[in-house]
Amino acid sequence: GEAATVMETVREEAIGGRAMTILRAIFGFQTVPQPCKHRVTRWRGDPWALGSYSYVAAGSSGNDYDDLARPVAPVNAASGQPRLFFAGEHTIRNYPATVHGAMLSGLREAGRITDQFVGPPYET
């Protein structure tokens, strides 16, 4: 929306400073240390994203998010174990098009990878 358009023109230092002000107002100045560095993405100006996010198109369903999240195993792999994992807001049925959905999907895939290479934390 309009806020995203405006934010594309704001200096990185100003955005980082504003984020820190908000976090410190919520959690207290002493509990939120100054970051070593920060990064501001400019998705609206990115020719590959153009400010987009995922959505369920007409004729689609939540199952499509599940399909996009399915790990892939090499065709000729003897073990049949997946080697390619997918995370992102486009892979999480319950929280699509959100930052927290992207984060949760990353945790989901980290768990899958850990379970595969280290083993599950409990016996099934």
DRENFILUM-756377 format. One line per 8 residues: number of its first residue (from 0); their letters; for each residue x, y, z of N, C-alpha, C, CB. Coordinates in nm, 4 decimals. Glycine has a CB too. Layout:
# DRENFILUM-756377
NUM	A	X,Y,Z,X,Y,Z,X,Y,Z,X,Y,Z; ...
This chain:
# DRENFILUM-756377
0	GEAATVME	0.0806,-0.1177,0.0000,0.0000,0.0000,0.0000,0.0857,0.1252,0.0000,-0.0921,-0.0008,0.1176; 0.0232,0.2322,0.0397,0.0897,0.3624,0.0406,0.2080,0.3657,0.1363,-0.0091,0.4711,0.0778; 0.1939,0.3006,0.2522,0.3036,0.2994,0.3492,0.4271,0.2320,0.2912,0.2606,0.2284,0.4780; 0.4073,0.1241,0.2162,0.5207,0.0552,0.1539,0.5885,0.1451,0.0516,0.4747,-0.0755,0.0872; 0.5108,0.2198,-0.0217,0.5662,0.3117,-0.1215,0.6513,0.4179,-0.0532,0.4534,0.3781,-0.2039; 0.6018,0.4719,0.0569,0.6763,0.5743,0.1305,0.8039,0.5145,0.1888,0.5892,0.6355,0.2428; 0.7961,0.3961,0.2484,0.9124,0.3346,0.3121,1.0248,0.3061,0.2133,0.8718,0.2064,0.3807; 0.9916,0.2848,0.0883,1.0948,0.2610,-0.0137,1.1873,0.3803,-0.0291,1.0305,0.2288,-0.1479
8	TVREEAIG	1.1429,0.4989,0.0106,1.2225,0.6205,-0.0076,1.2985,0.6615,0.1184,1.1331,0.7338,-0.0512; 1.2742,0.5927,0.2303,1.3363,0.6299,0.3579,1.4747,0.5654,0.3694,1.2464,0.5873,0.4774; 1.5712,0.6409,0.4215,1.7079,0.5895,0.4404,1.7090,0.4704,0.5353,1.8001,0.7003,0.4945; 1.7998,0.3773,0.5118,1.8115,0.2575,0.5963,1.8344,0.2926,0.7423,1.9249,0.1691,0.5471; 1.9179,0.3920,0.7689,1.9478,0.4310,0.9063,1.8220,0.4772,0.9778,2.0536,0.5414,0.9090; 1.7374,0.5505,0.9087,1.6132,0.6004,0.9691,1.5168,0.4854,0.9986,1.5457,0.7034,0.8763; 1.5084,0.3897,0.9082,1.4207,0.2741,0.9301,1.4719,0.1910,1.0471,1.4114,0.1870,0.8023; 1.6029,0.1655,1.0508,1.6611,0.0906,1.1613,1.6414,0.1615,1.2938,1.8084,0.0674,1.1370
16	GRAMTILR	1.6605,0.2916,1.2954,1.6415,0.3693,1.4179,1.4976,0.3656,1.4660,1.6840,0.5126,1.3960; 1.4035,0.3754,1.3735,1.2612,0.3704,1.4103,1.2238,0.2333,1.4645,1.1727,0.4048,1.2892; 1.2761,0.1270,1.4032,1.2491,-0.0081,1.4517,1.3013,-0.0244,1.5941,1.3129,-0.1133,1.3586; 1.4206,0.0272,1.6217,1.4776,0.0170,1.7560,1.3952,0.0968,1.8563,1.6230,0.0659,1.7565; 1.3465,0.2125,1.8177,1.2622,0.2934,1.9067,1.1360,0.2171,1.9448,1.2250,0.4274,1.8397; 1.0748,0.1522,1.8477,0.9521,0.0759,1.8742,0.9821,-0.0440,1.9634,0.8873,0.0289,1.7420; 1.0872,-0.1196,1.9327,1.1220,-0.2360,2.0150,1.1536,-0.1957,2.1590,1.2417,-0.3099,1.9542; 1.2252,-0.0863,2.1766,1.2598,-0.0412,2.3113,1.1378,0.0122,2.3863,1.3676,0.0665,2.3045
24	AIFGFQTV	1.0425,0.0679,2.3137,0.9190,0.1125,2.3776,0.8380,-0.0071,2.4277,0.8352,0.1966,2.2797; 0.8448,-0.1170,2.3546,0.7710,-0.2378,2.3929,0.8423,-0.3129,2.5050,0.7525,-0.3299,2.2716; 0.9732,-0.3361,2.4894,1.0468,-0.4247,2.5793,1.1342,-0.3539,2.6825,1.1317,-0.5148,2.4991; 1.1521,-0.2240,2.6686,1.2389,-0.1513,2.7604,1.3759,-0.1293,2.6994,1.2517,-0.2259,2.8924; 1.4312,-0.0130,2.7250,1.5573,0.0250,2.6627,1.6698,-0.0715,2.6967,1.5955,0.1645,2.7047; 1.6788,-0.1139,2.8232,1.7897,-0.1977,2.8673,1.7865,-0.3383,2.8090,1.7898,-0.2060,3.0162; 1.6683,-0.3880,2.7719,1.6580,-0.5266,2.7240,1.6800,-0.5410,2.5738,1.5230,-0.5825,2.7595; 1.6843,-0.4303,2.5007,1.7024,-0.4368,2.3555,1.8359,-0.3712,2.3194,1.5835,-0.3668,2.2804
32	PQPCKHRV	1.9393,-0.4518,2.2979,2.0703,-0.3942,2.2654,2.0743,-0.3381,2.1234,2.1795,-0.4995,2.2822; 2.1681,-0.2520,2.1011,2.1890,-0.1959,1.9684,2.2398,-0.3077,1.8761,2.2899,-0.0755,1.9731; 2.1795,-0.3266,1.7606,2.2270,-0.4328,1.6708,2.3629,-0.3985,1.6096,2.1247,-0.4575,1.5593; 2.4378,-0.5029,1.5717,2.5667,-0.4836,1.5039,2.5448,-0.4199,1.3673,2.6419,-0.6185,1.4889; 2.4409,-0.4659,1.2989,2.4033,-0.4083,1.1699,2.2595,-0.4488,1.1409,2.4999,-0.4554,1.0552; 2.2026,-0.3890,1.0413,2.0666,-0.4215,0.9994,2.0601,-0.4171,0.8476,1.9631,-0.3236,1.0623; 1.9535,-0.4721,0.7951,1.9349,-0.4720,0.6507,1.7895,-0.4404,0.6204,1.9764,-0.6081,0.5884; 1.7695,-0.3516,0.5277,1.6351,-0.3143,0.4849,1.6145,-0.3668,0.3433,1.6138,-0.1589,0.4914
40	TRWRGDPW	1.5109,-0.4459,0.3257,1.4800,-0.4944,0.1909,1.3870,-0.3957,0.1223,1.4157,-0.6361,0.1956; 1.3972,-0.3870,-0.0053,1.3149,-0.2948,-0.0850,1.2398,-0.3771,-0.1897,1.4034,-0.1827,-0.1535; 1.1449,-0.4565,-0.1427,1.0735,-0.5490,-0.2306,0.9946,-0.4796,-0.3393,0.9815,-0.6343,-0.1504; 0.9418,-0.3646,-0.3091,0.8612,-0.2951,-0.4108,0.9465,-0.2573,-0.5323,0.7963,-0.1684,-0.3507; 1.0727,-0.2214,-0.5092,1.1620,-0.1851,-0.6178,1.2390,-0.3020,-0.6763,1.2573,-0.0830,-0.5709; 1.2260,-0.4195,-0.6160,1.2955,-0.5392,-0.6644,1.2236,-0.5914,-0.7884,1.3021,-0.6495,-0.5535; 1.2919,-0.5972,-0.9031,1.2244,-0.6400,-1.0265,1.1746,-0.7843,-1.0220,1.3178,-0.6238,-1.1434; 1.2259,-0.8654,-0.9287,1.1821,-1.0051,-0.9188,1.0643,-1.0213,-0.8244,1.2968,-1.0930,-0.8723
48	ALGSYSYV	1.0447,-0.9278,-0.7328,0.9350,-0.9384,-0.6360,0.8253,-0.8365,-0.6629,0.9878,-0.9203,-0.4945; 0.8641,-0.7126,-0.6911,0.7707,-0.6033,-0.7150,0.6677,-0.5900,-0.6034,0.7003,-0.6235,-0.8474; 0.7125,-0.6144,-0.4795,0.6247,-0.5969,-0.3649,0.5231,-0.7075,-0.3477,0.5543,-0.4682,-0.3760; 0.5417,-0.8187,-0.4140,0.4401,-0.9237,-0.4127,0.4507,-1.0166,-0.2935,0.4488,-1.0038,-0.5380; 0.3474,-1.0922,-0.2730,0.3411,-1.1980,-0.1735,0.2437,-1.3030,-0.2268,0.2964,-1.1429,-0.0320; 0.2395,-1.4175,-0.1620,0.1561,-1.5264,-0.2139,0.0093,-1.5066,-0.1768,0.2055,-1.6615,-0.1607; -0.0773,-1.5696,-0.2504,-0.2205,-1.5713,-0.2219,-0.2792,-1.6956,-0.2871,-0.2915,-1.4409,-0.2735; -0.3946,-1.7365,-0.2401,-0.4621,-1.8524,-0.2976,-0.5482,-1.8016,-0.4129,-0.5487,-1.9292,-0.1899
56	AAGSSGND	-0.5098,-1.8396,-0.5319,-0.5814,-1.7951,-0.6517,-0.7132,-1.8705,-0.6662,-0.4945,-1.8151,-0.7775; -0.8014,-1.8176,-0.7471,-0.9273,-1.8855,-0.7763,-0.8974,-2.0250,-0.8294,-1.0122,-1.8047,-0.8783; -0.9675,-2.1238,-0.7758,-0.9468,-2.2610,-0.8183,-0.8375,-2.3328,-0.7414,-0.9149,-2.2639,-0.9629; -0.7709,-2.2614,-0.6515,-0.6639,-2.3208,-0.5702,-0.7170,-2.3486,-0.4301,-0.5392,-2.2271,-0.5641; -0.6333,-2.4119,-0.3495,-0.6720,-2.4387,-0.2109,-0.5475,-2.4350,-0.1234,-0.7445,-2.5762,-0.1981; -0.5678,-2.4530,0.0056,-0.4568,-2.4595,0.0991,-0.3637,-2.5753,0.0691,-0.5083,-2.4707,0.2399; -0.4139,-2.6763,-0.0006,-0.3286,-2.7899,-0.0364,-0.2109,-2.7465,-0.1229,-0.4100,-2.8962,-0.1095; -0.2286,-2.6397,-0.1985,-0.1200,-2.5913,-0.2839,-0.0018,-2.5433,-0.2003,-0.1696,-2.4781,-0.3747
64	YDDLARPV	-0.0294,-2.4825,-0.0844,0.0792,-2.4424,0.0064,0.1536,-2.5657,0.0565,0.0238,-2.3607,0.1263; 0.0772,-2.6711,0.0888,0.1397,-2.7959,0.1345,0.2283,-2.8556,0.0253,0.0320,-2.8979,0.1768; 0.1805,-2.8504,-0.0987,0.2600,-2.9028,-0.2108,0.3902,-2.8258,-0.2274,0.1794,-2.8968,-0.3409; 0.3841,-2.6930,-0.2131,0.5053,-2.6114,-0.2263,0.6040,-2.6355,-0.1126,0.4684,-2.4640,-0.2313; 0.5546,-2.6860,0.0009,0.6408,-2.7102,0.1163,0.7016,-2.8499,0.1158,0.5627,-2.6897,0.2437; 0.6588,-2.9359,0.0259,0.7044,-3.0753,0.0264,0.8516,-3.0864,-0.0138,0.6180,-3.1596,-0.0681; 0.9352,-3.1465,0.0727,1.0765,-3.1655,0.0378,1.0919,-3.2577,-0.0832,1.1537,-3.2230,0.1576; 1.2037,-3.2445,-0.1517,1.2281,-3.3211,-0.2735,1.3526,-3.4080,-0.2553,1.2447,-3.2266,-0.3958
72	APVNAASG	1.3387,-3.5349,-0.2930,1.4520,-3.6283,-0.2904,1.5062,-3.6429,-0.4317,1.4100,-3.7675,-0.2323; 1.6378,-3.6620,-0.4463,1.6939,-3.6867,-0.5797,1.6305,-3.8115,-0.6402,1.8483,-3.7023,-0.5727; 1.6117,-3.8104,-0.7705,1.5460,-3.9215,-0.8393,1.6203,-4.0529,-0.8180,1.5349,-3.8920,-0.9884; 1.7513,-4.0518,-0.8274,1.8302,-4.1747,-0.8168,1.8915,-4.1952,-0.6787,1.9395,-4.1736,-0.9198; 1.8375,-4.1291,-0.5758,1.8955,-4.1414,-0.4417,1.8647,-4.2783,-0.3840,1.8423,-4.0308,-0.3483; 1.9675,-4.3478,-0.3400,1.9501,-4.4805,-0.2811,1.8695,-4.4726,-0.1519,2.0865,-4.5456,-0.2544; 1.8916,-4.3674,-0.0740,1.8243,-4.3564,0.0559,1.6808,-4.3065,0.0426,1.9022,-4.2634,0.1472; 1.6515,-4.2363,-0.0671,1.5189,-4.1785,-0.0832,1.4938,-4.0596,0.0078,1.4154,-4.2825,-0.0582
80	QPRLFFAG	1.5980,-4.0140,0.0773,1.5843,-3.9014,0.1695,1.5834,-3.7691,0.0931,1.6982,-3.9024,0.2731; 1.4970,-3.6765,0.1337,1.4959,-3.5449,0.0687,1.6287,-3.4729,0.0852,1.3835,-3.4590,0.1251; 1.6635,-3.3945,-0.0136,1.7853,-3.3141,-0.0084,1.7569,-3.1668,-0.0383,1.8884,-3.3685,-0.1071; 1.6336,-3.1377,-0.0786,1.5944,-3.0012,-0.1118,1.4709,-2.9671,-0.0292,1.5667,-2.9848,-0.2658; 1.4825,-2.8620,0.0540,1.3766,-2.8234,0.1459,1.3315,-2.6820,0.1135,1.4238,-2.8338,0.2927; 1.2028,-2.6540,0.1369,1.1461,-2.5241,0.1006,1.0829,-2.4557,0.2207,1.0428,-2.5402,-0.0102; 1.1196,-2.3314,0.2412,1.0597,-2.2488,0.3453,1.0218,-2.1157,0.2834,1.1567,-2.2293,0.4660; 0.9347,-2.0443,0.3483,0.8919,-1.9128,0.3018,0.7427,-1.8964,0.3220,0.9284,-1.8924,0.1542
88	EHTIRNYP	0.6971,-1.7732,0.3166,0.5560,-1.7458,0.3416,0.4647,-1.8166,0.2416,0.5308,-1.5965,0.3371; 0.5189,-1.8585,0.1305,0.4407,-1.9274,0.0282,0.4280,-2.0771,0.0552,0.5032,-1.9055,-0.1076; 0.4848,-2.1262,0.1659,0.4820,-2.2697,0.1945,0.4085,-2.3034,0.3239,0.6227,-2.3228,0.2017; 0.3372,-2.2093,0.3809,0.2729,-2.2353,0.5104,0.1240,-2.2019,0.5033,0.3408,-2.1530,0.6229; 0.0446,-2.3057,0.5049,-0.0999,-2.2967,0.4841,-0.1694,-2.2022,0.5821,-0.1609,-2.4336,0.4953; -0.1340,-2.2085,0.7084,-0.2076,-2.1314,0.8091,-0.1645,-1.9859,0.8230,-0.1936,-2.1976,0.9405; -0.0465,-1.9498,0.7709,0.0029,-1.8129,0.7843,0.0657,-1.7628,0.6546,0.1044,-1.8045,0.8978; -0.0029,-1.7768,0.5420,0.0576,-1.7318,0.4162,0.0686,-1.5794,0.4099,-0.0241,-1.7828,0.2974
96	ATVHGAML	0.1611,-1.5337,0.3295,0.1772,-1.3906,0.3017,0.2117,-1.3093,0.4257,0.0512,-1.3361,0.2399; 0.2778,-1.3719,0.5241,0.3138,-1.3007,0.6467,0.4602,-1.3263,0.6826,0.2219,-1.3436,0.7630; 0.5179,-1.2334,0.7553,0.6549,-1.2503,0.8021,0.6618,-1.3655,0.9015,0.7073,-1.1202,0.8662; 0.5638,-1.3728,0.9923,0.5693,-1.4818,1.0898,0.5482,-1.6170,1.0227,0.4643,-1.4608,1.1991; 0.4731,-1.6218,0.9124,0.4610,-1.7464,0.8372,0.5942,-1.7872,0.7768,0.3561,-1.7324,0.7275; 0.6681,-1.6913,0.7245,0.8011,-1.7200,0.6695,0.8940,-1.7723,0.7788,0.8614,-1.5936,0.6043; 0.8892,-1.7086,0.8959,0.9754,-1.7526,1.0054,0.9367,-1.8927,1.0531,0.9680,-1.6532,1.1222; 0.8066,-1.9159,1.0716,0.7621,-2.0478,1.1179,0.7965,-2.1570,1.0175,0.6117,-2.0470,1.1438
104	SGLREAGR	0.7872,-2.1263,0.8893,0.8221,-2.2276,0.7892,0.9713,-2.2580,0.7924,0.7809,-2.1810,0.6488; 1.0533,-2.1578,0.8225,1.1965,-2.1812,0.8376,1.2252,-2.2726,0.9555,1.2704,-2.0492,0.8548; 1.1543,-2.2518,1.0653,1.1693,-2.3404,1.1812,1.1212,-2.4813,1.1479,1.0915,-2.2849,1.3022; 1.0135,-2.4920,1.0728,0.9620,-2.6230,1.0315,1.0672,-2.6993,0.9519,0.8336,-2.6070,0.9479; 1.1277,-2.6320,0.8545,1.2275,-2.6984,0.7706,1.3548,-2.7297,0.8481,1.2606,-2.6118,0.6499; 1.3939,-2.6421,0.9392,1.5100,-2.6711,1.0240,1.4838,-2.7977,1.1046,1.5412,-2.5517,1.1187; 1.3610,-2.8139,1.1528,1.3242,-2.9350,1.2256,1.3289,-3.0584,1.1379,1.1866,-2.9203,1.2847; 1.2792,-3.0466,1.0153,1.2838,-3.1601,0.9217,1.4284,-3.2017,0.8930,1.2121,-3.1239,0.7895
112	ITDQFVGP	1.5120,-3.1041,0.8683,1.6523,-3.1328,0.8363,1.7216,-3.1957,0.9573,1.7266,-3.0033,0.7925; 1.6986,-3.1395,1.0741,1.7591,-3.1943,1.1958,1.7119,-3.3368,1.2198,1.7257,-3.1064,1.3174; 1.5819,-3.3600,1.2077,1.5289,-3.4953,1.2273,1.5926,-3.5936,1.1299,1.3763,-3.4961,1.2104; 1.6129,-3.5499,1.0075,1.6686,-3.6395,0.9056,1.8146,-3.6731,0.9327,1.6555,-3.5767,0.7676; 1.8940,-3.5748,0.9696,2.0376,-3.5968,0.9828,2.0828,-3.6316,1.1248,2.1102,-3.4751,0.9368; 2.0081,-3.5873,1.2252,2.0460,-3.6129,1.3638,1.9540,-3.7177,1.4260,2.0421,-3.4828,1.4457; 1.8314,-3.7203,1.3806,1.7310,-3.8109,1.4364,1.6304,-3.7299,1.5175,1.7976,-3.9208,1.5247; 1.5093,-3.7833,1.5307,1.4066,-3.7116,1.6075,1.4447,-3.7036,1.7549,1.2696,-3.7804,1.5921
120	PYET	1.3927,-3.6022,1.8243,1.4286,-3.5839,1.9652,1.3599,-3.6848,2.0568,1.3936,-3.4435,2.0095; 1.2774,-3.7705,2.0028,1.2043,-3.8682,2.0825,1.1794,-3.9927,1.9991,1.0710,-3.8093,2.1340; 1.1548,-4.1007,2.0632,1.1242,-4.2264,1.9935,0.9786,-4.2257,1.9511,1.1543,-4.3497,2.0836; 0.9513,-4.2736,1.8307,0.8126,-4.2802,1.7834,0.7614,-4.4226,1.7888,0.8008,-4.2254,1.6405
